[in-house]
Amino acid sequence: MSGRIRYTEEFKREAVAQVTERGHSATSVAKRIGVSSKSLYDWVKRFGGEPDTGAEDAAEIRRLKAELRRVTEERDILKKATAYFAKDHG
């Protein structure tokens, strides 16, 4: 016997689902179930496509994009005001 543990396809698919569907990190899932991160990434490629960034990450990205738009608008307004006052008092 080679000493390697053989996991069932069902076990692998469940591990992949924790990453791709439930948004857990591959590293945390691998540690929790006792497999190497490389094995889990291989299973994700085989059974589940790319790991999902997770709903929390997507919400944070949306929030940051909205904040960036707001700050960009504020900057543009301040630029116009600066140019106006520089011309008026220059």
Rosetta blueprint (number, residue, H / E / L):
1 M L
2 S L
3 G L
4 R L
5 I L
6 R L
7 Y L
8 T L
9 E H
10 E H
11 F H
12 K H
13 R H
14 E H
15 A H
16 V H
17 A H
18 Q H
19 V H
20 T H
21 E L
22 R L
23 G L
24 H L
25 S L
26 A H
27 T H
28 S H
29 V H
30 A H
31 K H
32 R H
33 I H
34 G L
35 V L
36 S L
37 S H
38 K H
39 S H
40 L H
41 Y H
42 D H
43 W H
44 V H
45 K H
46 R H
47 F H
48 G H
49 G L
50 E L
51 P L
52 D L
53 T L
54 G L
55 A H
56 E H
57 D H
58 A H
59 A H
60 E H
61 I H
62 R H
63 R H
64 L H
65 K H
66 A H
67 E H
68 L H
69 R H
70 R H
71 V H
72 T H
73 E H
74 E H
75 R H
76 D H
77 I H
78 L H
79 K H
80 K H
81 A H
82 T H
83 A H
84 Y H
85 F H
86 A H
87 K H
88 D H
89 H H
90 G L
